[in-house]
């Protein structure tokens, strides 16, 4: 059985939507043999630009809703640095916690397993 992972992290407010970090984490996961889904890869460059320009408007929320369907179908999330600063990534992580998914933290070179309570703790602090 192939493990399915989703890369979650901040997009809005980053140059190129933080694409280099998403690409690096996705490439590493694929090298490990994981079926990998990255929200940056789900959209065309034009759609990504449209989402970034929308800044939490209707387009942003519609695309996030599509991403949440993917989160519900994967086995694990790879969380990029500063993921908890991202409204979208926090929602994705919350759904993943509720659905019993596994979590990994992206180090910049690889991903290390992190316990669910650490994700929950980060979510709680981010909401303050």
Secondary structure as a PSIPRED ss2 file (coil, helix, strand):
# PSIPRED VFORMAT (PSIPRED V4.0)

   1 X C   1.000  0.000  0.000
   2 X C   1.000  0.000  0.000
   3 X C   1.000  0.000  0.000
   4 X E   0.000  0.000  1.000
   5 X E   0.000  0.000  1.000
   6 X E   0.000  0.000  1.000
   7 X E   0.000  0.000  1.000
   8 X E   0.000  0.000  1.000
   9 X C   1.000  0.000  0.000
  10 X C   1.000  0.000  0.000
  11 X C   1.000  0.000  0.000
  12 X C   1.000  0.000  0.000
  13 X C   1.000  0.000  0.000
  14 X C   1.000  0.000  0.000
  15 X H   0.000  1.000  0.000
  16 X H   0.000  1.000  0.000
  17 X H   0.000  1.000  0.000
  18 X H   0.000  1.000  0.000
  19 X H   0.000  1.000  0.000
  20 X H   0.000  1.000  0.000
  21 X H   0.000  1.000  0.000
  22 X H   0.000  1.000  0.000
  23 X H   0.000  1.000  0.000
  24 X H   0.000  1.000  0.000
  25 X H   0.000  1.000  0.000
  26 X H   0.000  1.000  0.000
  27 X H   0.000  1.000  0.000
  28 X H   0.000  1.000  0.000
  29 X H   0.000  1.000  0.000
  30 X H   0.000  1.000  0.000
  31 X H   0.000  1.000  0.000
  32 X C   1.000  0.000  0.000
  33 X C   1.000  0.000  0.000
  34 X C   1.000  0.000  0.000
  35 X E   0.000  0.000  1.000
  36 X E   0.000  0.000  1.000
  37 X E   0.000  0.000  1.000
  38 X E   0.000  0.000  1.000
  39 X H   0.000  1.000  0.000
  40 X H   0.000  1.000  0.000
  41 X H   0.000  1.000  0.000
  42 X H   0.000  1.000  0.000
  43 X C   1.000  0.000  0.000
  44 X C   1.000  0.000  0.000
  45 X H   0.000  1.000  0.000
  46 X H   0.000  1.000  0.000
  47 X H   0.000  1.000  0.000
  48 X H   0.000  1.000  0.000
  49 X H   0.000  1.000  0.000
  50 X H   0.000  1.000  0.000
  51 X H   0.000  1.000  0.000
  52 X H   0.000  1.000  0.000
  53 X H   0.000  1.000  0.000
  54 X H   0.000  1.000  0.000
  55 X C   1.000  0.000  0.000
  56 X C   1.000  0.000  0.000
  57 X C   1.000  0.000  0.000
  58 X H   0.000  1.000  0.000
  59 X H   0.000  1.000  0.000
  60 X H   0.000  1.000  0.000
  61 X H   0.000  1.000  0.000
  62 X H   0.000  1.000  0.000
  63 X H   0.000  1.000  0.000
  64 X H   0.000  1.000  0.000
  65 X H   0.000  1.000  0.000
  66 X H   0.000  1.000  0.000
  67 X H   0.000  1.000  0.000
  68 X H   0.000  1.000  0.000
  69 X H   0.000  1.000  0.000
  70 X H   0.000  1.000  0.000
  71 X H   0.000  1.000  0.000
  72 X H   0.000  1.000  0.000
  73 X H   0.000  1.000  0.000
  74 X C   1.000  0.000  0.000
  75 X C   1.000  0.000  0.000
  76 X E   0.000  0.000  1.000
  77 X E   0.000  0.000  1.000
  78 X E   0.000  0.000  1.000
  79 X E   0.000  0.000  1.000
  80 X C   1.000  0.000  0.000
  81 X C   1.000  0.000  0.000
  82 X C   1.000  0.000  0.000
  83 X H   0.000  1.000  0.000
  84 X H   0.000  1.000  0.000
  85 X H   0.000  1.000  0.000
  86 X C   1.000  0.000  0.000
  87 X H   0.000  1.000  0.000
  88 X H   0.000  1.000  0.000
  89 X H   0.000  1.000  0.000
  90 X H   0.000  1.000  0.000
  91 X H   0.000  1.000  0.000
  92 X H   0.000  1.000  0.000
  93 X H   0.000  1.000  0.000
  94 X H   0.000  1.000  0.000
  95 X H   0.000  1.000  0.000
  96 X H   0.000  1.000  0.000
  97 X H   0.000  1.000  0.000
  98 X H   0.000  1.000  0.000
  99 X C   1.000  0.000  0.000
 100 X C   1.000  0.000  0.000
 101 X C   1.000  0.000  0.000
 102 X E   0.000  0.000  1.000
 103 X E   0.000  0.000  1.000
 104 X E   0.000  0.000  1.000
 105 X E   0.000  0.000  1.000
 106 X E   0.000  0.000  1.000
 107 X C   1.000  0.000  0.000
 108 X C   1.000  0.000  0.000
 109 X C   1.000  0.000  0.000
 110 X C   1.000  0.000  0.000
 111 X E   0.000  0.000  1.000
 112 X E   0.000  0.000  1.000
 113 X E   0.000  0.000  1.000
 114 X E   0.000  0.000  1.000
 115 X C   1.000  0.000  0.000
 116 X H   0.000  1.000  0.000
 117 X H   0.000  1.000  0.000
 118 X H   0.000  1.000  0.000
 119 X H   0.000  1.000  0.000
 120 X H   0.000  1.000  0.000
 121 X H   0.000  1.000  0.000
 122 X H   0.000  1.000  0.000
 123 X H   0.000  1.000  0.000
 124 X H   0.000  1.000  0.000
 125 X H   0.000  1.000  0.000
 126 X H   0.000  1.000  0.000
 127 X C   1.000  0.000  0.000
 128 X C   1.000  0.000  0.000
